[in-house]
Amino acid sequence: MTTETRSTCPYCGVGCGVVIASRDGQITGVRGDPEHPANFGRLCTKGSTLHLTATPEVTRQTRLLQPMQRAARGAAPQPLGWDAALDSAAARFASVITAHGPDAVGFYLSGQLLTEDYYVFNKLAKGLIGTNNLDTNSRLCMSSAVAGYKQTLGADAPPTCYDDLQHTECLFIVGSNTAWAHPILFRRIEDAKRANPALQIVVVDPRRTDTCEIADLHLALLPGTDVMLFHGMLHLMLREGWTQPAYIAAHTSGFDALAALVRECTPERVAAVCGIAQDALLQATRLFATSPATLSLYCMGMNQSSSGTAKNAALINLHLATAQIGRHGAGPFSLTGQPNAMGGREVGGLSNLLPAHRDLANAAHRAEVAAFWGVEQIPAQPGKSAIEMFEAAADGEIRALWIACTNPAQSMPDQATVRRALQRAEFVVVQEAFAGTATCAFADLLLPATTWGEKEGTVTNSERRISRVRAAVPPSGMARHDWHIAADFACRLAERLGRGAALFPYTTPESVWNEHRETTRGRDLDITGMDYAMLEAAPQQWPLPAGATQGRPRLYEDGRFATTDGRARFVAAPYQAVAEPRDDHYPFSLNTGRLRDQWHGMSRTGTLGRLFGHVPEPVVQMHAQDMARHRLADGDLVHVSSRRGSIVVPVVASADLGASQAFIAMHWGPEYLGGRSSTGMALAGVNALTTPQHCPVSKQPELKHTAVKILKA
Ligand code: SF4
């Protein structure tokens, strides 16, 4: 008999509800959940083929099905039991911690993990071991958005919701190919445009993406010049009298310094720096400022930047200056890349955070968390962010790494450093559902984890909505749930360290979530009015404190912000060019991004031939004039080289890019796109080229701009 189980899509931050069909312990189908408020039954190509990635035939070939251990690097891994595997891991971690201190170990996690998984790992690192070296691939995804919200509005909380698409009159999309990266949200944008043809849509993106097809205006700005654009827009708003002085006076602080800063961002200068026409700048500014309701949507083009925080803050400045916030259809709305980057932040799953949006740098917050967990203290020593963690491992400072549900040997920038780190570390644990990721090749110990269709827990999507993830079938092989692996390891480590034996009493994901819920009491994301039973009935948005019957779709409607004085803060950050400008040696700006039908390193989507129909192979896209100048024809193989490495890939002409720009999709791994570091180390994928330079505030790397040269192979 076929059983139906409601769950959530594991791919992007839209957070679509799915209904999984299963029979005899096998997943047999999937359809969109018509009652889920993120998608109302719709699914994109990735979501609608999820069941095909979980057939026994695919699982046998792709999944890690039992713990495995390597006697030496490069040796074939050998199977072992769970007890032996976790005892071995606990012994090696205890040995490193005892000999070199807690900061000699690090945990690198994933926005694909469920909130419950994240919570246990965070408590393990910061509560039991006493290191803040816990970071996640959300650092590569959302950390600039987090920092931007906190600097301006006072809290890491998108103040808007998907319903606002139906109320907005001006949609300002920046650095987001929503049509491909968040397809079901894009369907809602199309619906909104159909229902209200007067809706004006502005797309700001160096590339002419599919999202531009719906735009009334496309500003193809030069890569990395967003801050200059936004400052120039504010300059024009002030000149034209389009700001809202009464709102600024009543609800904000810091405007005078910003107004002084943007005085020099004249239309002439902005047009020259951003490479756009002055009349287009004026048109975009008028639409933003004078529309009855302006909603901005933004994503990796804003975040993956050496000035990512400044970009986020500069855009939010515009919302505050024009009072386009706290109303239906108005506000700054960051789109989450991964399915649970938001949930990870809620439990403090970054090296600078603590549970329930507390800050590690805040002594009172550290004391609160220590008291809640019943540990002596949370160390004040800042943890290492993703880039710093792998650099520290490459330098020998971090000696043991635990990597869960992510593939840094493909997805992190500056692959040569990441691979040096994985080679030099004394002990590398990889906790994974999929056996063939590039990172698995570096593991001393491989731990099989459950994945979509097998897991229970929760995720939070872009609009602060918490949904249940449910198991439709039993775990494959010997795979265990991520929270369970972390908690079991923690208990064994506690025994060896002689402390913290009672910290991990969990028996179910719900018991973990209930503890997490208590940490939120009185915080901006208070969910003490929620429980699993309520989430069984329907997904819920936070905050939802005790006594409330539903969450809040919009924040700051009363004009009070999450700062100490209740006022939003303007941020006057000057424009800075990309970290690695192109020059005579490296004359092209390389951009990276998603394809419509692939996800991350393709460990799941890469198992389905039909998902290669849209884009079948890796290519580098270039402007036709650049190709003509370099005597290149479509399909020619070229070396694309940066200061760090080189890959060989076919080239194709694209009318979507400006001159001196190039684009390669991020998904292609070692099977598709081989390369070499500048010292001859074998590398793979576009991250052989990308730079580790990052935003000084958010520590998010500049994956959207690398200076490269392109030469015929
Ligand atoms: Fe899944 Fe995102 Fe597609 Fe929705 S839009 S089905 S969450 S990949």
Boltz pocket constraint, residues with backbone or C-beta under 6 A from the ligand:
constraints:
  - pocket:
      binder: B
      contacts: [[A, 9], [A, 10], [A, 11], [A, 12], [A, 13], [A, 14], [A, 15], [A, 16], [A, 39], [A, 42], [A, 43], [A, 44], [A, 45], [A, 46], [A, 47], [A, 48], [A, 181], [A, 182], [A, 183], [A, 184], [A, 185]]
      max_distance: 6.0
